[in-house]
Amino acid sequence: MLTIAFPGDESFEQATRPWNLAVHQPVRAVAEAHDADDVAEAVKLARKEGLALAAQPSGHGASGDVEGAILLRTRGLSSLEIDPAARIARVGAGVAWGQVQAAAGAHGLTGLPGSSPVVTVTGYTLGGGLSWFSRAHGWASSSVRSFDIVDAEGRRSTVTRDDELFWALRGGGGDFAIVTAIEFDLHLAPDLYGGRVLWPAERAPEVLEAFREITATAPDELTLWFELLQFPGAPPFVAVDSTYLGQDASTLLAPLDKIGGALSDTRGRMPIAALGDITGEPTDPGAGASKAQLIGDLDGILERLMPIDPLISVQVRHLGGALARPSDSAAGQLDDPYLLYLFGRPGVEDRQREIIDGGRRPYTFLSPGESAADAFPATTLERLRDIKRRHDPDGVFRSNYPVLP
């Protein structure tokens, strides 16, 4: 049964909070769905009241652009099915990547998750989904076989490749329908090698040079992230995180071993379910500020980024591989070989703007104050807007970053 909390109810304030506690969500009400019929009821209610409906399982990508809307929590849609013979997963809108990886990994299979095991599959995939394994297999959205949805009239249906919504939902965000379940391909991963090497920050020039050398010739199965870290109360560090879809990447990563002074090295064979341990990101909500930008090269990057303080982390992700090849989805093709991502506590926004002054970023890396126009090329954005106008002419759905102004 659909349950609804209103301002003044004991549970209302807690129910409105997104993952990033720095984001305020001034919604009219919060509806909690437990199945697809509840979602359909919520859509019909929003239409009747003339209100927008914003779906969030946990609110990892929340922008705060939900004033006056009904916030729809879908974490109760928790079904998870793995077909190991067909290599297919089917998950409800509330399922997190850690759950999928634990279930798929038992069969030597993997989805295409990012760095955090607590991010839900649905929101991540609707925004494209930039994975540790995207160099080998593309966007997470590229592996989708079908979406179960509720449309703007409150009707349930399944969207497959023959429907134009299929293109839009694979990377265009949640502006077009409420997704209640996703079916997607799993990929063979009988072996996984990965981990983090950590050095004092003064080694950053050497580490960056090794990172540049390795990524210049890396096979698609190998992914590296260069990181600068400044944890509260600790000295600054530099690190390289890596994953390899194979038994051993030590030869490929040999340039890292030539750098002296490593403080720790966790590289080795690891289970698929332990993927989130590499970066060790927080699994509880907190307040933060982030900003990202696709970049074409690493020239002068350290001069822009150091000192790390007042940021907590600076990350350069290696892209390329399958991401640089044509894509028949809204997520599109990424021509830039790297992604720069900055994170800190609220109050670091000025420093972030000094480092990043524009450029494109993937949809799931948008931050409050940015828009869908910062994520998509003009032709893609116009096609998404056209689909939005035809499938949701009354504006029932409001995504974190709407495609229409």
C-alpha positions as CSV (number, residue, x, y, z in Angstrom):
1,M,0.0,0.0,0.0
2,L,1.3,3.5,-0.9
3,T,2.0,5.5,2.2
4,I,2.3,9.3,2.2
5,A,4.0,11.6,4.7
6,F,3.1,15.4,4.9
7,P,4.8,18.4,6.5
8,G,4.1,18.1,10.2
9,D,4.1,14.3,10.3
10,E,6.7,12.8,12.5
11,S,8.5,11.0,9.7
12,F,8.4,13.8,7.1
13,E,11.7,15.5,7.6
14,Q,13.7,12.3,7.7
15,A,11.8,11.0,4.6
16,T,12.8,14.1,2.6
17,R,16.5,13.8,3.2
18,P,18.7,12.7,0.2
19,W,22.0,10.9,0.4
20,N,23.9,14.2,0.3
21,L,22.7,15.9,3.5
22,A,23.8,19.3,2.2
23,V,20.9,19.2,-0.3
24,H,17.6,20.5,0.9
25,Q,14.4,19.0,-0.7
26,P,11.4,21.3,-0.2
27,V,8.8,18.8,-1.3
28,R,5.0,18.9,-0.8
29,A,4.8,15.3,0.4
30,V,6.8,12.0,0.4
31,A,5.2,8.8,-1.0
32,E,6.7,5.4,-0.2
33,A,6.0,2.7,-2.8
34,H,6.3,-1.0,-2.1
35,D,5.5,-2.4,-5.6
36,A,4.7,-1.2,-9.1
37,D,1.0,-0.8,-8.3
38,D,1.9,1.7,-5.6
39,V,4.0,3.6,-8.2
40,A,1.1,3.7,-10.6
41,E,-1.1,5.0,-7.7
42,A,1.4,7.8,-7.0
43,V,1.5,8.9,-10.6
44,K,-2.3,9.1,-10.8
45,L,-2.3,11.1,-7.5
46,A,0.3,13.5,-8.8
47,R,-1.7,14.0,-12.0
48,K,-4.9,14.6,-10.1
49,E,-3.3,17.2,-7.8
50,G,-1.4,18.9,-10.6
51,L,2.0,18.2,-9.0
52,A,5.2,16.9,-10.3
53,L,6.5,13.5,-9.1
54,A,10.3,13.0,-8.4
55,A,11.4,9.4,-7.9
56,Q,14.3,8.6,-5.6
57,P,15.3,5.3,-4.0
58,S,17.9,6.9,-1.8
59,G,18.6,10.2,-3.4
60,H,22.3,9.8,-4.4
61,G,21.9,12.2,-7.3
62,A,19.6,14.7,-5.6
63,S,19.8,18.3,-6.9
64,G,17.3,19.9,-4.6
65,D,15.2,20.9,-7.7
66,V,12.0,19.4,-6.2
67,E,10.1,22.4,-4.7
68,G,6.4,21.6,-4.4
69,A,6.8,18.1,-5.9
70,I,5.8,14.8,-4.4
71,L,8.9,12.8,-3.6
72,L,8.5,9.1,-4.5
73,R,10.7,6.7,-2.6
74,T,11.1,3.4,-4.5
75,R,13.5,1.6,-2.2
76,G,10.7,-0.9,-1.3
77,L,10.9,-2.4,-4.8
78,S,13.6,-4.8,-3.8
79,S,13.2,-7.9,-6.1
80,L,16.5,-9.4,-7.3
81,E,16.7,-12.3,-9.7
82,I,19.9,-13.7,-11.4
83,D,19.7,-16.1,-14.3
84,P,23.3,-17.4,-14.4
85,A,22.8,-19.6,-17.5
86,A,21.4,-16.7,-19.6
87,R,23.7,-14.2,-17.8
88,I,20.8,-11.8,-17.0
89,A,19.8,-9.9,-13.9
90,R,16.4,-8.5,-13.1
91,V,16.3,-6.0,-10.3
92,G,13.7,-3.7,-8.7
93,A,14.1,0.0,-8.4
94,G,15.4,-0.1,-4.9
95,V,18.2,-2.7,-5.3
96,A,21.7,-1.5,-4.7
97,W,24.8,-2.5,-6.7
98,G,26.4,-4.3,-3.7
99,Q,23.4,-6.7,-3.7
100,V,23.7,-7.4,-7.4
101,Q,27.5,-8.0,-7.2
102,A,27.1,-10.4,-4.3
103,A,24.5,-12.4,-6.2
104,A,26.2,-12.3,-9.6
105,G,29.7,-12.9,-8.3
106,A,28.7,-16.2,-6.9
107,H,28.3,-17.4,-10.5
108,G,31.5,-15.7,-11.9
109,L,29.5,-12.9,-13.3
110,T,29.4,-9.1,-12.9
111,G,27.2,-6.1,-13.5
112,L,28.7,-2.8,-14.4
113,P,28.7,-0.9,-11.1
114,G,30.6,2.2,-10.0
115,S,32.7,2.7,-6.9
116,S,30.0,2.5,-4.3
117,P,28.1,-0.6,-3.3
118,V,25.1,1.4,-1.9
119,V,24.2,3.3,-5.0
120,T,21.0,1.9,-6.5
121,V,21.1,0.2,-9.9
122,T,18.1,2.2,-11.4
123,G,19.2,5.8,-10.8
124,Y,22.8,5.0,-11.8
125,T,21.7,3.3,-15.0
126,L,19.2,5.9,-16.0
127,G,22.1,8.4,-15.9
128,G,24.3,6.1,-18.1
129,G,26.3,4.5,-15.3
130,L,30.1,4.9,-15.5
131,S,31.5,1.7,-14.2
132,W,34.9,0.3,-13.3
133,F,34.3,-2.0,-16.3
134,S,33.0,0.5,-18.8
135,R,36.2,0.5,-20.7
136,A,35.5,-3.2,-21.5
137,H,31.7,-3.2,-21.7
138,G,30.5,0.4,-22.1
139,W,27.9,2.3,-20.1
140,A,25.8,0.3,-17.6
141,S,22.9,1.5,-19.6
142,S,24.3,-0.2,-22.7
143,S,23.7,-3.6,-21.1
144,V,20.0,-3.0,-20.4
145,R,17.6,-5.4,-22.1
146,S,14.3,-3.8,-20.8
147,F,12.7,-1.4,-18.4
148,D,9.5,-1.9,-16.5
149,I,7.9,1.5,-16.3
150,V,4.9,3.5,-15.2
151,D,4.1,6.2,-17.7
152,A,2.7,9.7,-17.2
153,E,-0.9,8.3,-17.4
154,G,-0.2,5.8,-14.6
155,R,-0.1,2.8,-16.9
156,R,2.4,0.0,-16.5
157,S,4.3,-1.4,-19.4
158,T,7.7,-2.8,-20.4
159,V,10.0,-0.8,-22.7
160,T,12.4,-2.7,-25.0
161,R,14.6,-1.7,-27.9
162,D,11.7,-1.2,-30.3
163,D,10.4,1.8,-28.2
164,E,11.9,5.3,-28.5
165,L,11.8,5.5,-24.7
166,F,14.4,2.8,-24.6
167,W,17.0,5.1,-26.1
168,A,16.1,8.0,-23.8
169,L,16.0,5.9,-20.6
170,R,19.5,4.5,-21.3
171,G,21.4,7.5,-20.1
172,G,18.9,10.4,-20.4
173,G,17.8,10.4,-16.8
174,G,14.5,9.9,-15.1
175,D,12.4,12.5,-16.9
176,F,10.3,10.2,-19.0
177,A,8.8,7.5,-16.8
178,I,9.1,5.9,-13.4
179,V,11.2,2.8,-13.8
180,T,10.1,0.0,-11.4
181,A,12.5,-2.7,-12.6
182,I,15.4,-3.2,-15.0
183,E,16.6,-6.3,-16.8
184,F,20.2,-6.2,-18.0
185,D,23.0,-8.4,-19.2
186,L,25.7,-9.7,-16.9
187,H,29.3,-10.2,-18.0
188,L,31.7,-13.0,-17.4
189,A,34.2,-12.2,-14.6
190,P,35.7,-15.5,-13.3
191,D,38.7,-13.5,-12.1
192,L,39.1,-9.9,-10.8
193,Y,42.3,-8.3,-9.8
194,G,42.4,-4.9,-8.2
195,G,43.3,-2.6,-5.3
196,R,44.9,0.6,-4.2
197,V,48.5,1.7,-3.9
198,L,49.0,4.7,-1.6
199,W,52.0,7.1,-1.3
200,P,52.7,10.4,0.5
201,A,51.5,13.3,-1.6
202,E,55.0,14.5,-2.5
203,R,55.2,11.5,-4.8
204,A,52.3,12.8,-6.9
205,P,54.5,13.9,-9.9
206,E,56.0,10.4,-10.2
207,V,52.6,8.7,-9.6
208,L,50.9,10.8,-12.3
209,E,53.7,10.1,-14.8
210,A,53.3,6.3,-14.2
211,F,49.5,6.7,-14.5
212,R,50.0,8.5,-17.8
213,E,52.3,5.8,-19.0
214,I,50.0,2.9,-18.1
215,T,46.8,4.5,-19.4
216,A,48.5,5.2,-22.8
217,T,48.5,1.5,-23.7
218,A,46.1,-0.1,-21.2
219,P,43.9,-2.9,-22.5
220,D,40.2,-2.3,-22.2
221,E,40.0,-4.8,-19.3
222,L,42.3,-2.6,-17.2
223,T,41.0,0.6,-15.5
224,L,43.0,3.1,-13.4
225,W,41.9,6.0,-11.3
226,F,44.5,8.6,-10.0
227,E,43.6,10.1,-6.7
228,L,44.8,12.9,-4.4
229,L,43.4,12.5,-0.8
230,Q,43.3,14.9,2.2
231,F,41.5,13.2,5.0
232,P,40.7,15.3,8.1
233,G,43.6,15.1,10.6
234,A,45.9,13.3,8.3
235,P,48.7,14.3,5.9
236,P,47.9,14.4,2.1
237,F,48.2,11.3,0.0
238,V,48.3,10.2,-3.6
239,A,46.9,6.9,-4.8
240,V,46.2,4.8,-7.8
241,D,43.2,2.5,-7.7
242,S,42.8,-0.2,-10.3
243,T,40.7,-3.1,-11.5
244,Y,41.5,-5.7,-14.1
245,L,39.2,-8.3,-15.5
246,G,41.7,-11.1,-15.3
247,Q,43.9,-13.0,-13.0
248,D,46.9,-10.7,-12.6
249,A,47.7,-7.2,-13.8
250,S,51.1,-6.9,-12.0
251,T,53.0,-6.7,-15.3
252,L,50.6,-4.1,-16.7
253,L,51.0,-2.0,-13.5
254,A,54.8,-2.5,-13.2
255,P,55.5,1.3,-13.6
256,L,53.8,1.8,-10.2
257,D,56.3,-0.6,-8.6
258,K,59.2,1.7,-9.6
259,I,57.9,4.4,-7.3
260,G,59.4,4.2,-3.9
261,G,57.9,5.0,-0.5
262,A,54.5,3.3,-0.9
263,L,52.6,3.3,2.4
264,S,50.2,0.5,1.5
265,D,49.4,-1.8,-1.5
266,T,46.1,-3.8,-1.5
267,R,46.4,-5.1,-5.1
268,G,45.6,-8.7,-5.7
269,R,42.9,-11.1,-6.7
270,M,39.5,-10.2,-5.2
271,P,35.9,-11.3,-5.3
272,I,33.5,-9.3,-7.4
273,A,31.4,-8.6,-4.3
274,A,34.4,-6.7,-2.7
275,L,34.6,-4.1,-5.5
276,G,33.5,-1.3,-3.2
277,D,36.5,-2.0,-0.9
278,I,38.9,-0.5,-3.3
279,T,38.0,3.1,-2.6
280,G,36.3,2.5,0.7
281,E,33.7,5.3,0.1
282,P,31.3,6.1,3.0
283,T,28.2,3.9,3.1
284,D,26.2,6.3,5.3
285,P,24.7,9.6,4.2
286,G,26.7,12.8,4.8
287,A,27.1,16.4,3.6
288,G,29.4,17.1,0.6
289,A,30.0,19.2,-2.5
290,S,31.2,17.7,-5.8
291,K,32.1,18.9,-9.3
292,A,33.2,17.0,-12.4
293,Q,34.5,17.7,-15.9
294,L,35.6,15.6,-18.8
295,I,39.2,16.4,-19.8
296,G,41.3,15.7,-22.9
297,D,44.8,15.4,-21.4
298,L,46.8,15.6,-18.2
299,D,49.1,18.5,-19.0
300,G,49.4,20.9,-16.1
301,I,46.8,19.0,-14.1
302,L,48.9,18.8,-10.8
303,E,49.5,22.6,-10.9
304,R,45.7,23.0,-11.0
305,L,45.0,20.5,-8.3
306,M,47.6,21.0,-5.6
307,P,47.5,21.7,-2.8
308,I,44.6,19.3,-2.2
309,D,43.3,21.2,0.8
310,P,40.4,22.3,1.2
311,L,39.2,19.4,-0.9
312,I,39.0,15.9,0.5
313,S,39.5,14.0,-2.7
314,V,40.5,14.7,-6.3
315,Q,40.0,11.8,-8.8
316,V,41.1,11.4,-12.4
317,R,39.4,8.4,-14.0
318,H,40.7,6.8,-17.2
319,L,38.0,6.4,-19.8
320,G,38.3,5.3,-23.4
321,G,37.8,1.8,-24.6
322,A,34.2,0.9,-25.2
323,L,33.2,4.4,-23.9
324,A,34.9,6.0,-26.9
325,R,33.0,3.9,-29.4
326,P,29.6,4.9,-30.9
327,S,26.6,4.3,-28.6
328,D,23.0,3.9,-29.6
329,S,21.8,5.4,-26.4
330,A,21.3,8.8,-24.8
331,A,24.5,8.3,-22.8
332,G,26.4,8.6,-26.1
333,Q,30.0,8.4,-26.9
334,L,32.8,9.9,-24.7
335,D,35.7,11.3,-26.8
336,D,37.6,12.6,-23.8
337,P,40.0,10.1,-22.3
338,Y,39.7,11.2,-18.7
339,L,37.1,12.4,-16.1
340,L,38.2,14.8,-13.3
341,Y,36.1,14.6,-10.2
342,L,36.4,16.9,-7.1
343,F,34.8,16.3,-3.7
344,G,34.9,18.1,-0.4
345,R,32.7,19.3,2.5
346,P,30.2,22.2,1.8
347,G,32.2,25.4,1.5
348,V,34.7,24.3,-1.0
349,E,32.6,25.3,-4.0
350,D,34.8,28.4,-4.8
351,R,37.9,26.2,-5.0
352,Q,36.1,23.7,-7.2
353,R,35.1,26.5,-9.6
354,E,38.7,27.7,-9.8
355,I,39.7,24.2,-11.0
356,I,36.7,23.5,-13.2
357,D,35.2,26.3,-15.2
358,G,33.0,24.6,-17.7
359,G,33.0,21.7,-20.1
360,R,30.8,18.6,-20.3
361,R,30.3,16.0,-17.6
362,P,28.4,12.7,-17.5
363,Y,24.8,13.0,-16.3
364,T,25.3,11.2,-13.0
365,F,28.2,13.6,-12.2
366,L,26.1,16.7,-12.4
367,S,25.9,18.7,-9.2
368,P,23.4,21.2,-7.8
369,G,23.2,24.3,-9.9
370,E,24.1,22.5,-13.1
371,S,21.7,21.3,-15.8
372,A,21.1,18.6,-18.3
373,A,22.6,20.9,-20.9
374,D,26.0,20.5,-19.1
375,A,25.8,16.7,-19.8
376,F,24.5,16.3,-23.3
377,P,25.5,17.5,-26.8
378,A,22.9,19.8,-28.3
379,T,21.5,17.2,-30.7
380,T,21.1,14.7,-27.9
381,L,19.5,17.2,-25.6
382,E,17.0,18.3,-28.3
383,R,16.0,14.7,-29.0
384,L,15.5,14.1,-25.3
385,R,13.4,17.2,-25.0
386,D,11.2,16.1,-27.9
387,I,10.6,12.7,-26.3
388,K,9.8,14.4,-23.0
389,R,7.2,16.7,-24.6
390,R,5.5,13.8,-26.3
391,H,5.6,11.2,-23.5
392,D,5.0,13.6,-20.6
393,P,3.4,16.8,-22.0
394,D,2.0,17.8,-18.6
395,G,5.3,17.5,-16.8
396,V,4.3,14.8,-14.3
397,F,7.9,13.6,-13.9
398,R,10.7,15.7,-12.5
399,S,14.2,14.2,-12.7
400,N,17.2,15.4,-10.7
401,Y,18.3,17.4,-13.7
402,P,15.3,17.9,-16.1
403,V,15.9,18.0,-19.8
404,L,13.5,20.9,-20.3
405,P,14.4,24.3,-18.7
